[in-house]
Amino acid sequence: DSNQIFIINYDIIESWVDRFHKNISTIVLDEAHLIKNPSSKRAKACKKIAGACNRVIALTGTPIPNRPEDIYTVAELVQYGLFQNRFEFRKRYCGLHHNGFGFVNGDPANIDELFEKLQTIMLRRLKKDVLTELPDKRRIVVPMTLENRDDYNEVESNLIKWLSDNGKNIKRVNALTKIECLKQVCVENKINFCVEWIEDYLEQNEAIVIFCVHKKVVLALREKLKKHG
């Protein structure tokens, strides 16, 4: 069937390359910045599939998250040959130089020229231009105090002592785990304040979307706010 549409995430795209290669006319790469690394398996798989396509469309809200080189892989997928090659691209736009040990990127260069080239393949739309019905974003900082400061202080002191005792022997994953524990203690001591603020908000508004990181917090909020449906 020539009208088939397949939707696949980047995590498994490598397993579908053989099936899709030379059998897909159009490929749409959503969140295309996720394939910026040319050495990644997902980028290699997308490149192989895209190479046999008639059209390649890349969608992303963050095309160049950190440095000009981040756009190269996506740009080459959309229009192969737009740039001579990655090495020349890095020399021209990424300040590529030899530091005595190897080639490394420096400060971005010729950015106006780069944007001019990208304009030939890129269509940019701002949210304010296409989603005119959305209200302006507002950021409100709500100060909250810890209900049980002693709990937080104890965990914080233990963390500081652990860092001091272990020094350079600390593994990053272990440090992140202990910091995560500190964050959980912090948020658990603010649950009631959060619930109070949410209920005040709901008295004047129809709905609210709440984003949480920890499952324990989600369950606590669900229990405390269940009367609101």
N, C-alpha and C positions, 0 to 999 in steps of 0.2 A: 504494500500500500504506500503510494508516494506521498500521502498526506499524514503520515504518522508523526506524532510529536512525542519526544522522550524528554523527561525531566530527571536529571541525575545530579547529585551533589559531588563536590570536588573530591571527597574522601574515597569514592569508589570509581571515579572516572577512569582510572588506569585499567581497571578490569574490563571496561567496555570498549577500549580502543579498537581491538580487532573487529568487533562487530560494526562499529560506526565508521571506521576508516573507509573512505571512498563511497560511503552509502548515505551521507548526510549532505544536504544541499545548503543548509543554513545552520550556524551555531550561534547561540546567544549566551554570552558569558556574563552572568550576573555577579555582582561583587567582584569585578574583574581584578581589583587590586590584590586579591588573594592568590593570584598566580604571577605575581611580580618577580618571584625568584625563579630564574631560568633553570636552576639545578633541581628544583623540586619535581617530584613525580607527577604532580597534578599539572604543572606547567608543561612538562614534556608530553603528557598525554593530550592536553588541549592543543598543543602545537601540531601534533601529528594529525589529529582529527581536523583541525582548522585548515591544514595545508591542502586538503582535498575538497574543501567547501567552496561554494560559489560566493557566499557572503558570511562575514564574521561581524557580529555586533557585540560590543563590550559595554556593559553598564556598571557604573560605580559612582559613588558619592565622594570618594577620596582617591582620585587617580594618582596623585603624587603625595603620599603620606609624609615622607621624610626627605627625599633627595630626588633630583632629576632622573637618576638611573631607574627609579621605581616604575617609570612609565614605559621604559624601552620594550619589555616583553609584550605588554598589552598592545602597544602601538604597532609592533611588528606583526602581531597576529591579525590586527585589523587591516593593515596595509603593508604587506611584505615589501621591503626595499625602500621604505620611507627614509631610513637612515642607512648609511653604507654598511656598518657593522657595529657591534657593541663596543669594541675597542675604540674605534673612531668616535663613536657617540660619547664615550666617557672622556676622551681627550677634548672634545669640542664643548661639552656642556657640564662635565662633572669635575673639571680641574685635575684630570688624571696626571699623575707624575710618578717618577721613580724615587723612592725615599732611601735608596741604598740597599734595600733588602728585596724590594719588589714594587709593583705598580699599585698605587692606592689613589682613591679619589680625594680631591681637595675641595675648595670652595666652588659652588656652582658658577658657571660662566655662560655668556651668550644666551641668557634666559629669554630675552625678547625674541631672538631668532627661533629658539626652540618652540615658544608658544605660537609663533607664526606658522611653523611647520605643522604643529598639532591642530591648528585651526582647520587644516585641509581634511582632517579625518574626524574631528571632534565637534559634537554639538552640545553646548552647555545650556542648561536650564536651571534657573534659581527657583527655590521653593516659593519665594514671594511672587514670582511671575506666573507660576502654573497652579499653585494652591492658594488662590486668592481668598478662598472662604475660611482659611485658617486664621485664627487671631494671632497677634504677635506673641512671641514667646516671652514669658515672664519668669524670672528667677527670684525665689523668695528663700532667704536663709532663716531658719527657725532655730534659735539657740535652745538647747536642752541640757539639763543637768542630769548627772547620774544618780539614780535612786540609792544605790549602795556603793558609795565611793570606795569603801574599804576593800570590797571584792576586786575592783579594778586596780587599786594600788598594790594589792598583794600579787596579782598576776603580772603587773608591770614590773615590780621589784624583782620577781623571780626571773623575768625575761632579761632584765638588765644584768643580773648576777650571772645568768647562763652565758650571755654574750661576753661578759668580762672574764669568766673562768675558762672559756673555750677558745677565745681569740681567733687566730687564723685557721684553727682546725674545724671551724663551723662549716657545715655543708649548707648550701643555699636552700635546698628543699626543707631542711630541718628548721632553719631560721624562719622561712615563710610559714611553716606550720605553727610555730610558736606565736608569730605575729598575728596569724589568723585567730588563734585562741584569744588573744588580747582584744581583737576586733569583736569577737562574739560576745565576750563579757561586756564590752562597751554597749553594743546594741541591745543586749538583753536587759540592761539596766535603763534603757530608754523606751522600752516597749509601751509602758503605760502613757508616757508623754506623747508618743506617736499616735496611740489610739485616741487620746483626747483631742489631738489636733485634727485627726481624720474625721472624727464625729462632728466636731465644730464645722468642718468644711462641708460635710454631707448635709448639714442642716440648711445650707444656703445653695447647694449645688446638687445636681442629679446623680452624678457618678464621679468616680476617681479611679485612676490606674496606679497601682502601687508596685514598684519594682523592689525585689529583695534578692539578696545574695545567699543567705543561709536558710536551709530548709527549716530549722528550728524556729526561725523568726516567722516564716510563712505560716507554719502551723499555729503559732501563738496568735498572730494577727487574725487568722481564719476563725479561731475559737472566740476571740474577744469581739470580733466584728460580725459574727454570724447572724445577729439580730437584724443586720442591715441587708441580709440576703446575699 
